[in-house]
Amino acid sequence: MKNFLTYFIATVWLINGLFCKVLNLVPRHQEIVSRILGEDYSRIATVLIGVSEIIMFFWIISGFKSKLNAVVQIFVIAIMNTLEFILVPDLLLWGHYNSLFAFIFILLIYFNEFKLKLKTQDNND
């Protein structure tokens, strides 16, 4: 179960980074960046955000400092979704309900790293 959730979480970062932002298959992502950071550098900013998300994919898969990784993911998702909730709710796929899905994803990350991992370790002892 833990491996499945880890790969699922990592895949969400990869899809959002590579397909939605770097390859711009979901232009709404660049529109969000444009409205928050300004139009002049929105494409490059969107690509940099996408590359950061791809790096997050590799960090998750590597398992390196996984607790730190989970905390970083939680903070990034919380900050990003708070900004979007306040500044551009009209551009979000589910409007204000996006924050609900973000919260569920945060809980999934927390559960995977801080609950499931402990349970798995306890069973191995």
C-alpha positions in Angstrom: 0.0 0.0 0.0 2.8 2.4 0.9 4.6 1.9 -2.4 1.4 2.4 -4.3 0.6 5.7 -2.5 4.2 6.9 -2.9 4.1 6.3 -6.6 0.6 7.8 -6.9 1.7 11.0 -5.1 4.9 11.2 -7.2 2.9 10.7 -10.4 0.6 13.6 -9.5 3.7 15.9 -9.3 5.0 14.6 -12.6 1.8 15.0 -14.5 1.2 18.5 -13.2 4.8 19.5 -13.8 5.6 17.9 -17.2 2.2 17.8 -19.0 0.3 20.7 -17.4 3.1 23.2 -17.1 6.3 22.4 -19.1 4.4 21.0 -22.2 1.6 23.5 -21.6 -1.1 20.9 -22.3 -3.3 22.7 -19.7 -3.0 26.4 -20.6 -5.1 27.3 -17.5 -1.9 26.7 -15.4 0.0 29.5 -17.2 -3.1 31.8 -16.9 -3.0 31.3 -13.2 0.7 32.1 -13.1 0.2 35.1 -15.3 -2.5 36.5 -13.1 -0.5 36.0 -9.9 3.0 36.9 -11.1 2.3 39.1 -14.2 2.2 38.4 -17.9 5.8 39.3 -18.8 7.5 36.2 -17.5 4.5 33.9 -17.0 5.7 31.3 -19.5 9.2 31.0 -18.0 7.8 31.1 -14.5 5.3 28.3 -15.4 8.1 26.2 -16.9 10.3 26.7 -13.8 7.4 25.7 -11.6 6.8 22.7 -13.8 10.5 21.7 -13.6 10.4 22.1 -9.8 7.4 19.7 -9.8 9.3 17.2 -11.9 12.2 17.5 -9.5 9.7 16.8 -6.7 8.7 13.6 -8.5 12.3 12.4 -8.5 12.8 13.4 -4.9 9.7 11.4 -3.8 10.8 8.3 -5.8 14.3 8.5 -4.4 13.1 8.2 -0.8 15.8 10.6 0.2 14.9 12.5 3.4 11.3 11.4 2.9 9.9 13.2 6.0 11.4 16.5 4.9 10.1 15.8 1.5 6.5 15.3 2.8 6.7 18.5 4.9 7.9 20.4 1.8 5.1 19.0 -0.3 2.5 19.9 2.4 3.7 23.5 2.7 4.0 24.0 -1.1 0.5 22.6 -1.7 -1.0 24.7 1.2 0.7 27.9 0.1 0.0 27.5 -3.6 -3.6 26.6 -3.1 -4.1 29.4 -0.6 -2.8 31.9 -3.1 -5.0 30.5 -5.9 -8.0 30.4 -3.6 -7.6 34.1 -2.8 -6.3 35.5 -6.1 -7.7 33.4 -8.9 -10.6 31.1 -7.8 -12.2 31.7 -11.2 -9.4 29.9 -13.0 -9.4 26.8 -10.8 -10.9 23.6 -12.2 -13.3 23.3 -9.3 -13.3 26.9 -8.1 -13.1 27.2 -4.3 -13.6 23.4 -4.1 -10.0 23.0 -5.3 -8.9 23.7 -1.7 -10.9 20.6 -0.6 -9.0 18.4 -3.1 -5.7 20.0 -2.0 -6.5 19.3 1.6 -7.3 15.7 0.8 -4.0 15.4 -1.1 -2.2 16.9 1.9 -3.8 14.4 4.2 -2.8 11.6 1.8 0.8 12.7 1.9 0.8 13.0 5.7 -0.9 9.6 6.0 1.6 8.0 3.6 4.7 9.3 5.3 3.8 9.7 9.0 1.2 7.0 9.6 1.6 4.2 7.0 5.4 4.3 7.2 5.3 3.9 11.0 2.8 1.1 10.7 5.0 -0.7 8.2 8.1 -0.3 10.4 6.2 -1.6 13.4 5.2 -4.7 11.5 8.8 -5.3 10.5 10.1 -5.3 14.1 
